Amino acid sequence: MKKYLPIIVFYLISACTPVATPETSPLLEPALLVQEENNYAPKPEDAGWQKAGVVINSVNLAEDPSTGRALVLFNGSMPTPCHELRIEVSYPSFDSEVFIKVYSVLKPSLVCENVLRQFDAQIKLGVYSAGVYSVWVNGLQIGDFVSY
């Protein structure tokens, strides 16, 4: 038994010694690092205008071949030729979700024919922190993209 005593003491002492653990990086909140220009972004004068829906015929999540960034393509129609298209892109949520609202606005003083106005639009989503992001348009998930 005495010959095993040094081994037992060694194990007892080593069990109490702190062990170095590898550094782990903290979880980073998803972030929009560079925002692309959005020609359809809401404008200050929209506050006094009438907000209306749009009919979206198709929406596609694609990759811009020149930059490799996510691109969203829209095809649809607005209620009249006087309506202006608005596309509002949110910052990513903590769950890596990007929400896009597509709607139209109309200056209240305008009188316009009740004829649908077709539109084709595209927006670049920008540069995001590394991760997988889900893209939602008007409450429906359209796909995912990966940012490196």
BAFI-3210 file (N, C-alpha, C; in Angstrom, 3 decimals, decimal comma, padded with zeros to 6 digits):
// residues 148
n [1|2|3|4|5|6|7|8|9|10|11|12|13|14|15|16|17|18|19|20|21|22|23|24|25|26|27|28|29|30|31|32|33|34|35|36|37|38|39|40|41|42|43|44|45|46|47|48|49|50|51|52|53|54|55|56|57|58|59|60|61|62|63|64|65|66|67|68|69|70|71|72|73|74|75|76|77|78|79|80|81|82|83|84|85|86|87|88|89|90|91|92|93|94|95|96|97|98|99|100|101|102|103|104|105|106|107|108|109|110|111|112|113|114|115|116|117|118|119|120|121|122|123|124|125|126|127|128|129|130|131|132|133|134|135|136|137|138|139|140|141|142|143|144|145|146|147|148]
n.u [000,810|002,024|003,674|001,951|001,050|002,430|001,543|-001,229|-001,345|-000,256|-002,296|-004,435|-003,480|-003,129|-005,748|-006,835|-005,628|-005,929|-006,969|-005,898|-008,112|-009,121|-009,335|-012,459|-014,399|-016,694|-020,252|-021,284|-023,479|-025,577|-024,811|-025,226|-022,786|-022,003|-024,134|-026,040|-026,934|-030,319|-032,689|-035,378|-036,013|-037,840|-038,990|-038,719|-041,021|-042,973|-044,433|-046,764|-048,185|-050,448|-050,445|-050,163|-050,776|-048,948|-048,978|-047,192|-045,710|-043,495|-040,580|-037,163|-034,260|-030,981|-027,532|-025,317|-023,420|-021,102|-020,205|-020,704|-022,508|-025,674|-028,737|-031,945|-034,670|-037,554|-040,864|-043,894|-047,024|-048,465|-051,213|-052,010|-050,811|-049,771|-048,769|-045,875|-043,111|-041,954|-039,350|-038,380|-035,718|-034,808|-032,485|-030,431|-031,960|-031,404|-031,615|-030,574|-032,184|-033,451|-035,710|-037,922|-039,964|-042,363|-044,113|-046,420|-046,711|-048,797|-049,315|-051,649|-053,154|-053,228|-055,048|-055,783|-055,795|-057,463|-055,657|-053,532|-050,043|-047,158|-044,124|-040,590|-037,995|-034,879|-032,775|-029,698|-028,448|-026,276|-023,302|-022,775|-022,089|-020,266|-022,121|-025,255|-028,095|-031,598|-034,052|-036,906|-039,855|-042,440|-043,547|-043,199|-040,922|-038,265|-035,838|-032,362|-029,125|-025,521|-023,043|-019,644]
n.v [-001,183|001,181|001,734|002,661|005,046|007,532|007,817|008,049|010,429|012,169|012,118|013,206|015,804|016,786|016,784|018,957|021,090|023,914|023,690|024,788|026,210|026,210|029,296|030,651|032,162|034,805|034,617|036,318|038,912|038,893|041,098|043,950|044,983|046,611|048,699|048,559|050,841|051,761|052,304|052,281|052,813|053,935|057,346|060,631|062,219|060,310|059,989|061,539|060,435|058,107|054,722|051,667|048,293|045,893|043,697|040,865|039,097|037,468|036,644|036,496|035,166|035,789|035,635|038,266|038,399|039,939|040,837|038,828|039,062|038,871|039,214|040,507|039,913|041,374|041,088|042,467|044,185|047,465|049,338|051,632|053,729|055,987|055,296|054,825|052,665|051,062|049,609|048,162|047,304|045,418|045,540|042,711|040,233|038,857|036,192|035,860|036,725|038,449|040,887|041,969|044,522|045,124|047,543|050,122|053,684|056,612|059,899|061,870|063,889|063,290|062,299|059,430|057,041|053,915|051,623|048,864|049,030|047,719|046,398|045,895|045,173|045,367|044,706|045,022|043,267|043,905|043,821|041,391|040,236|037,180|034,215|032,354|033,529|034,086|035,110|037,103|038,100|040,297|038,734|036,091|033,413|033,488|032,377|031,471|032,869|032,770|034,412|035,241]
n.w [000,000|000,733|-001,380|-003,316|-002,362|-003,075|-005,721|-005,429|-003,943|-005,843|-007,849|-006,373|-005,838|-008,432|-009,294|-008,042|-009,190|-011,305|-014,683|-017,800|-020,089|-023,502|-025,337|-026,085|-028,528|-027,985|-028,549|-031,330|-032,135|-034,971|-037,650|-039,778|-041,790|-043,950|-045,594|-048,501|-051,152|-051,353|-053,569|-053,216|-050,639|-047,703|-047,570|-046,074|-046,656|-046,956|-044,659|-044,630|-046,664|-048,304|-047,434|-049,152|-050,183|-052,207|-055,042|-055,187|-057,645|-058,101|-056,226|-055,784|-054,331|-054,931|-056,077|-056,478|-059,302|-059,681|-057,166|-055,337|-053,314|-051,554|-053,315|-053,972|-056,016|-057,334|-058,639|-059,578|-058,942|-058,503|-057,037|-058,623|-061,379|-060,139|-057,665|-055,593|-055,260|-052,314|-050,479|-047,638|-045,684|-042,927|-040,141|-039,315|-037,210|-033,874|-034,318|-036,804|-038,963|-041,737|-042,394|-044,866|-046,022|-048,434|-050,107|-051,212|-051,735|-051,833|-052,842|-051,193|-052,511|-055,179|-058,064|-059,703|-062,411|-062,055|-062,547|-062,749|-061,987|-063,209|-061,784|-061,658|-059,595|-057,847|-055,081|-053,352|-050,601|-048,965|-046,835|-044,435|-041,064|-040,443|-041,085|-041,359|-042,923|-042,817|-045,118|-045,204|-046,781|-046,594|-044,518|-045,367|-045,703|-047,940|-048,519|-047,792|-047,121|-047,139|-045,339|-045,386]
ca.u [000,000|002,881|004,254|000,926|000,743|002,859|000,690|-002,526|-001,127|-000,093|-003,619|-005,223|-002,980|-003,398|-007,194|-007,163|-004,923|-006,752|-006,519|-006,127|-009,107|-008,883|-010,142|-013,594|-014,873|-018,081|-021,224|-021,475|-024,810|-025,517|-024,748|-025,072|-021,530|-022,054|-025,477|-026,082|-027,902|-031,646|-033,456|-036,789|-036,125|-038,822|-038,532|-039,383|-042,356|-043,921|-045,232|-048,070|-048,761|-051,244|-049,702|-050,983|-050,073|-048,562|-049,123|-045,882|-045,838|-042,347|-039,457|-036,068|-033,010|-029,912|-026,208|-024,805|-022,206|-019,920|-019,730|-020,940|-023,435|-027,072|-029,530|-033,343|-035,348|-039,001|-041,740|-045,249|-047,799|-048,988|-052,620|-052,196|-049,547|-049,301|-048,130|-044,426|-042,683|-041,067|-038,795|-037,748|-034,910|-034,459|-031,200|-030,667|-032,353|-030,448|-031,757|-030,041|-033,277|-033,554|-037,101|-038,106|-041,355|-042,575|-045,414|-046,428|-047,259|-049,477|-049,563|-053,113|-053,807|-053,234|-056,167|-055,108|-056,590|-057,431|-055,025|-052,334|-048,728|-046,189|-042,776|-039,465|-037,039|-033,875|-031,975|-028,577|-028,630|-025,130|-022,299|-023,179|-021,111|-020,279|-023,237|-026,328|-029,206|-032,885|-034,657|-038,358|-040,490|-043,848|-043,967|-042,928|-039,501|-037,951|-034,593|-031,234|-027,824|-024,377|-022,068|-018,360]
ca.v [000,000|002,345|002,056|003,354|006,320|008,694|007,916|008,551|011,843|012,880|012,268|014,122|017,163|017,201|016,987|020,280|022,102|024,407|023,300|025,850|025,880|027,004|030,502|030,542|033,487|034,997|034,632|037,663|039,183|039,146|042,533|044,486|045,718|047,632|048,745|048,968|051,888|051,231|053,339|052,146|053,003|054,944|058,734|061,424|062,681|059,186|060,057|062,112|059,776|056,903|053,474|050,624|047,043|045,560|042,286|040,336|037,918|036,596|037,194|035,523|035,463|035,391|036,140|039,236|037,764|040,799|041,029|037,640|039,409|038,488|040,130|040,090|040,375|041,446|041,378|042,571|045,335|048,412|049,621|052,620|054,269|057,073|054,756|054,661|051,443|051,164|048,343|048,463|046,162|045,550|045,002|041,310|039,940|038,007|034,860|035,960|036,875|039,760|041,079|042,969|044,924|045,701|048,199|051,318|054,897|057,495|061,258|061,929|064,849|062,803|061,514|058,578|055,947|052,681|050,635|048,321|049,425|046,636|046,807|044,973|045,862|044,532|045,360|044,274|043,240|044,463|042,929|040,980|039,449|035,770|033,413|031,995|034,454|033,787|036,325|037,087|039,209|040,449|037,649|034,755|033,137|033,251|031,619|031,742|033,122|032,629|035,506|034,756]
ca.w [000,000|000,822|-002,693|-004,117|-001,733|-003,881|-006,913|-004,962|-003,582|-007,116|-008,463|-005,553|-006,050|-009,816|-009,441|-007,506|-009,963|-012,425|-016,016|-018,784|-021,112|-024,707|-025,485|-026,992|-028,895|-027,568|-029,638|-031,846|-032,667|-036,404|-037,904|-041,126|-041,743|-044,998|-046,175|-049,901|-051,472|-051,655|-054,260|-052,846|-049,188|-047,301|-047,597|-045,024|-047,074|-046,909|-043,428|-044,936|-047,837|-048,036|-047,598|-049,776|-050,448|-053,573|-055,389|-055,585|-058,506|-057,833|-055,485|-055,849|-053,650|-055,849|-055,759|-057,447|-059,843|-059,619|-055,789|-054,526|-052,232|-051,762|-054,126|-053,991|-057,228|-057,133|-059,771|-059,065|-059,411|-057,525|-057,337|-059,701|-061,889|-059,272|-056,468|-055,617|-054,579|-051,160|-049,999|-046,363|-045,241|-041,511|-039,706|-038,946|-035,835|-033,174|-034,918|-038,171|-039,915|-042,373|-042,776|-045,910|-046,240|-049,757|-050,141|-052,054|-051,128|-052,782|-052,363|-051,058|-053,397|-056,567|-058,589|-060,674|-062,977|-061,285|-063,429|-062,100|-062,510|-063,028|-061,382|-061,491|-058,730|-057,200|-054,049|-052,793|-049,157|-048,257|-046,246|-043,095|-040,318|-040,853|-040,609|-042,291|-042,708|-043,460|-045,665|-045,159|-047,498|-046,199|-043,640|-045,922|-045,885|-049,362|-048,652|-046,906|-047,748|-046,240|-045,377|-044,884]
c.u [000,860|003,488|003,248|000,587|001,222|001,980|-000,669|-002,417|-000,992|-001,442|-004,504|-004,787|-003,308|-004,882|-007,591|-006,510|-005,809|-006,126|-006,848|-007,139|-008,853|-009,829|-011,291|-014,067|-016,326|-019,004|-021,438|-022,879|-024,673|-025,572|-024,651|-023,845|-021,497|-023,434|-025,386|-027,106|-029,221|-032,480|-034,930|-037,012|-037,180|-038,186|-039,284|-040,796|-043,402|-044,848|-046,628|-048,776|-049,569|-050,401|-050,644|-050,119|-049,640|-048,884|-047,750|-046,109|-044,699|-041,299|-038,384|-034,861|-031,899|-028,588|-025,778|-023,490|-020,949|-019,360|-019,860|-021,900|-024,856|-027,840|-030,963|-034,014|-036,850|-039,700|-043,151|-045,976|-048,282|-050,395|-052,861|-050,840|-048,964|-048,618|-046,627|-044,054|-041,756|-040,651|-037,952|-037,037|-034,495|-033,011|-031,446|-031,044|-031,275|-030,482|-031,296|-031,148|-033,294|-034,986|-037,193|-039,597|-041,427|-043,993|-045,337|-047,015|-047,836|-049,679|-051,074|-053,813|-053,885|-054,510|-055,589|-056,061|-056,417|-056,939|-053,756|-051,062|-047,738|-044,856|-041,836|-038,445|-036,036|-033,150|-030,850|-028,695|-027,439|-024,183|-022,694|-022,033|-021,288|-021,459|-024,212|-027,531|-030,443|-033,492|-036,163|-038,883|-041,976|-044,371|-043,725|-041,431|-039,246|-036,656|-033,547|-030,023|-026,746|-023,469|-020,787|-017,551]
c.v [001,256|002,699|002,788|004,746|007,519|008,882|008,493|010,034|012,673|013,131|013,237|015,568|017,645|017,439|018,373|021,408|022,577|024,036|024,432|025,375|026,748|028,205|030,222|031,948|033,627|034,970|036,071|037,795|039,438|040,651|042,833|045,376|046,860|047,576|049,259|050,078|051,239|052,353|053,343|052,329|054,055|056,337|059,521|061,873|061,570|059,267|060,614|061,461|058,551|055,669|052,429|049,389|046,942|044,088|041,829|039,058|036,931|037,371|036,111|036,042|034,919|035,936|037,088|038,671|038,626|040,922|039,782|037,889|038,997|039,620|039,612|040,735|040,286|041,698|041,411|043,766|046,160|048,808|050,611|053,064|055,377|056,577|054,640|053,450|051,767|049,761|048,679|047,213|046,391|045,119|043,562|041,164|039,079|036,580|034,827|035,976|038,312|039,882|042,220|043,242|045,588|046,264|049,390|052,481|055,777|058,847|061,460|062,846|064,374|062,024|060,726|057,502|054,689|051,539|050,149|048,799|048,313|047,205|045,607|045,748|044,856|045,366|044,428|044,373|043,786|043,397|042,668|040,269|037,976|035,029|033,081|032,859|033,986|035,108|036,133|038,308|039,202|039,231|036,242|034,560|032,791|032,474|032,037|032,112|033,026|033,824|034,995|035,875]
c.w [000,000|-000,530|-003,596|-003,580|-002,544|-005,138|-006,534|-004,628|-004,860|-007,788|-007,679|-005,773|-007,463|-010,049|-008,957|-008,292|-011,113|-013,768|-016,979|-019,825|-022,332|-024,759|-026,454|-027,300|-028,462|-028,788|-030,073|-032,401|-034,162|-036,672|-039,386|-041,085|-042,761|-045,631|-047,603|-050,090|-051,886|-052,263|-053,869|-051,337|-048,867|-047,252|-046,526|-045,405|-047,065|-045,694|-043,694|-046,106|-047,416|-048,336|-048,182|-049,999|-051,903|-053,789|-055,870|-056,379|-058,277|-057,049|-055,447|-055,091|-054,534|-055,336|-056,861|-057,994|-059,714|-058,196|-054,923|-053,376|-052,591|-052,441|-054,115|-055,195|-057,014|-058,464|-059,225|-059,645|-058,225|-057,954|-058,481|-060,226|-061,004|-057,996|-056,680|-054,760|-053,415|-050,731|-048,777|-045,870|-043,795|-041,288|-039,264|-037,476|-035,184|-033,710|-036,363|-039,223|-040,430|-042,890|-043,783|-046,050|-047,608|-049,783|-051,089|-051,268|-052,234|-052,124|-052,340|-052,052|-054,850|-056,884|-059,753|-061,185|-062,128|-062,178|-062,735|-062,791|-062,182|-062,546|-061,366|-060,671|-058,193|-056,164|-053,622|-051,280|-048,377|-047,731|-044,795|-042,396|-040,698|-040,248|-041,719|-041,935|-043,470|-043,908|-045,738|-045,905|-047,167|-045,433|-044,151|-046,129|-047,348|-049,553|-047,641|-047,732|-046,687|-046,444|-044,734|-044,277]
res [m|k|k|y|l|p|i|i|v|f|y|l|i|s|a|c|t|p|v|a|t|p|e|t|s|p|l|l|e|p|a|l|l|v|q|e|e|n|n|y|a|p|k|p|e|d|a|g|w|q|k|a|g|v|v|i|n|s|v|n|l|a|e|d|p|s|t|g|r|a|l|v|l|f|n|g|s|m|p|t|p|c|h|e|l|r|i|e|v|s|y|p|s|f|d|s|e|v|f|i|k|v|y|s|v|l|k|p|s|l|v|c|e|n|v|l|r|q|f|d|a|q|i|k|l|g|v|y|s|a|g|v|y|s|v|w|v|n|g|l|q|i|g|d|f|v|s|y]
***
